[in-house]
Amino acid sequence: MFLDFLFYKKIKVFALIGESGTGKSFRAKLVAKKYEIDYIIDDGLLIKDDRILAGHSAKKEKTFMAAIKVALFDEKAHRDEVARKLQGEKTKRILVLGTSEKMVNKIASRLQLPSPSRIIRIQDIATQEEIESAIHTRRIEGKHIIPVPSIEVKRSYPNIFFNAIKIFKRKKGPVGLGAPPSVHEKSVVRPEYSKRGKVIISEAALSQMVIHCVNEYDNRITIKKIVVKDDEMGYRLVITIDVPYGTQLGGNIHELQRYLIDNIGRYTGILIEEVNIIIDKFIGG
C-alpha cells in the first residue's frame, strides 16, 4: 500500500522529540495549535482534534518491549491501517512524537511519510523544572498521557484509564473583551507495563544478539570486540571485526549495519541509534 506521490509531496511533517516521560504527549496539542497542525502520531495512534482516527495505543501493551514495537509501527497491518487513513484524510501537516530523530524518521518511513522538515525538542517548549516534574510523574507514579479527551480513551482502553486533566490557555486579544480560553482535555493512563517495572537489556545479552546476527549475516566474519553504549536516545554499538579478503566495504558492510539495526529492533523492540563498525584486518585471500 503506497500513498499517492503528489499527495505525499504536499505533506509537511513536524517532529516533537524528547526522552521518554519528559512531557511530549502533554504538550503535543499546544505544539499542533501553534504550527496549525491537524494530525498527531503518538505511541501508535493517529489523532485528529479530539478523536482517535486509527491505530492502537502502545500504552495498552503488557510489556515495555511490546509497547515500543507498537510505537514504532512494527506490525504491517498496524502501519497500513494508519497510512490508509492518512491518505483518506488528505493530510497537509502532521506532528510525529518520538524519543529521537532516528525514531521519528523510522515512524515516518513506515507510514510512507516524508522525513520531518521541522524538529522541535522538548527543551525548546518546556522548562527544566517542568521536564523534571514530568519525569517524576512517569517514573514514580507510572502515569502516562494520551492527548485526547477521556471519553475517547474510556471507550477504547477502559482498563488503563486513570484520570482526566484540562488545560486552559487564555486566547490573545485586547484586554477586557473577555475572550473565553481554549480548553484542551488530556487523559491520564497507567499502562500495565508501568506497574511491573522496566525491562533492561544487559550489555552481555545485547552482545549475544549482535554475535548471532553477524553470524547469520555472514559466518565468515569474526567479531573481535563489542562495545555497547546506552543513553536516553537509545543504544549505540561499536563492533570491531575481521572480514574475508575481497569484501566490498561500501556494500556489504553498510548492509551489515542495516541488518543489525533492523533485526535487533524487530526481535527486541529496543532502538539501536547507531552501529559503528571497525574493520581490524582482512582474513584469507
N, C-alpha and C positions, 0 to 999 in steps of 0.2 A: 504494500500500500504506500503510495507516494503522493505528497502534496503537489498540486498544480504549480509549475515552475514560476509563472508570473505572480501567483498569489504568494509563493514563498519569498520572492524578491521584495514584496511590499511590506513584509513583516519586520518590525523593529523589536529586537529582543533586549531587554534590560536584565541585569543580574544583581541580586542583593546577596552579598557574601558575608559570612561571619561564622565563627566557631559554633558548634552545636550548643544551644542553650543561651545564646547571647541576646536573644530578643528579636530575631528576624521576622518570625511569624507575627509577633506582637505589633511590629511597625510596618508590615507589608502593605496594609491598606493606606497608610499615610504616604508611603512612597508612591504607590499606584496613583493616588489622587494628585500628588504633586506633578507627576510626569504624564498625567492623563492616560493612564494605562487601565484597560478594562479587564484584563485577564491575568491571573496569578497561577503559577505552578508551584506547589508547596507540598513536600512529603507525599508525592504520588497522586495528588489531587489537582484537577483543573477547576479553578474557582472564577466565577464572574459575579461582580457585585456581591450579593449576599447568598449566592447559590453555589452548590457543588454541581458542576456540569458533567463531570466524567472522572474516571479513575477510582482508586480506593486508597484510603489513608494508611500510611506506614505505621501510624500510631495504634492501629488495631492489632498489629502483629504481636505474637507472644514472645519473640526473641529479638534481641538487638540486631543480630545479623540479618534476620528476615526483614526487619524494618528498613535497613539500609538498602537491601535489594529492591524493595518496593519504591523507595525514594528515588532510586536510580533507574526505575522502569526496566528492570532486568527481564521481566517476562514479556514476550512478544505480544500476547493478547492484550495486556495492560497498556503498553505503549501504542498499539494500533488503535485501541478504543479512544485514547486521548487525542492522537493525531487526527483521527477521522472527525472527531467532534470539533477540533480546531479548524479544520478545513471547512466544515459546515457553517461555522460561526463567522468566517471571513475576518479573522483576527488581524488587527493592524499593529497593536502594541501588546507585548506580553512581558510579565515580570517572572523570572525564574529564581527561586531561592536555593542556596546551596552553601556548603561549608568551605568551598574553594573554587577557584576558576576552573580547575580540572573537572570538578563535579558538575558545575552548571554547563560547561561545554559538552560533557558527556550526555547530560539530560537533553540539551538542545539537539544534539546529533541524533539521539534515539527517537526524539519526537519529530525529526525531519524539519527542524527549525534552523535558521541561520545562527551563527555564533553570536553571543551577546556583543552589542556595539557600545553599550554603556555599562560600566561596572560601578556599583555603589557598595561601599563597605560599611559594615555596621558601625565602625568607629566614626564614620562621616555623619551619622544621623543620631547617634546616642552618646551620652557622656560615659566616662569610665565608671562612674558610680552607678549609672543605670545598667550598664553591661554586667557589672559585678552583682547587682541585685538580681538580675535575670538568671545568672549562672547559679546563684544561691537557691533560687526558687526551683530550678531544674534539678540540681544535684541533691539538695536536702529534702525537698518536698515531692520531687518526682512529677511536677506539674508541667504540662506542655500546652501550647496554644494552637488552635486552628482558627484562622481568620475569617470565620463565618458565624452567623447568629446561632444560638443554642438550638433553635428549632430544627435547623439543618443537621446538626450533629446528633441530637437526640433521636432523630428518625433513622439515621444510618448507623450510628455507633453508640447505642444506649449504654452498653456495658462499660465504656470507658469515660462517659461524660461525668464531669465533676462539678463545674460551676460555669457561670457566665459573667462577663465583665463588660461594662460600657465605657467607651472613651468619648468624652465630649471635647470638641475642638471649636473654639469661637471663630466664626467667619470674619474675615477682614471687611471693614466698611466704615462709613462715617460714625463717629461716636454719637450715641443717643438714639439711633434708629431702631435699636432693639432687635437686630437680626438674630434669628434663632441659631444656636450652634449646630454643627453637624455631629451626628452620633454614629459611632462605629461599635457594633457589638462583636465580641470575640468569645469563643468557647474555650474553657479550660478543661483539659482531659488528663487522665492518668493512665497511660498505656500499661498493659500487663508487664512488658519487659522492664519498665522503670521501677516496678515493685520488686523485681527479682535481683536487682543489682546489674552491674555492667560485665560484659564478657570481654576479656582482654586476650589477645593472641600473643604468646610469648615469642621472643626472638628466635628461640630454638624451633618452635613449631612453624614459624614463617619460613625459616631457613630450610626446613624439611620440604615445605611446599615448593620452594624455589628449586631445590635439587630434583624433585620429582618432575616439575615442569620442564626443566632444562633437559633432563634425561629423555623425557617424552618427545621433546622437540628434535633433539639430535644427541644420541647416546655416545657420540664420539667426542663431544665437548667435555672437558674436565674442569670442574669447579675447584678453585684453589682457596677462595676466601669469600665470605658473605658478610657484609656489614648492614645492619638494619637500624634505621633512624626513625623515631616516632615523634611527630609533633602534632599540633592541633589541626593541621591541614591534611594529614594522612601519613602513610608510611613511605619512606624513601629507601631504596636499595642500592647498594654499591656491590657489584659482583665482579670478582677477578677470575678470569678463565684462561685456559689454554684451548686453542681451536685447531682443527685439522688444517694442514697445509692446503692452500687453494681456496679457502673460504672467502666468499665475497663480502668484504667488510661493509660496503654500502647497502647491501641487500639482506643477506641472511641475518646479520647482527641486529639490524633495525627490526626485522621481522621477529627475532627472538625477544626483543624488548616488548613489542606489542603482544606477543604470545603470553609473556609473563603477566603483564598488566591485565589482559582480558581474562585469563584463566584463573588467576588468584582472586580477582574480583568476582568472577562468576561463582566460584565454589565456596568463597568465604564471606562475600559481601563487604569486605574491607576495601578501602580506597587506596590504591597504590599511586601516590602522587608522582613518583619519579623512579626510573630504573637507569642507573649508570653502569655501563659495562666496561671493564678494563681488560684488554687482551694482553696477557703477560708474554705469551710466546706461541709460535706455531709448532705443531707436532706432526711428525710423519713427513712424507714427501722426500 
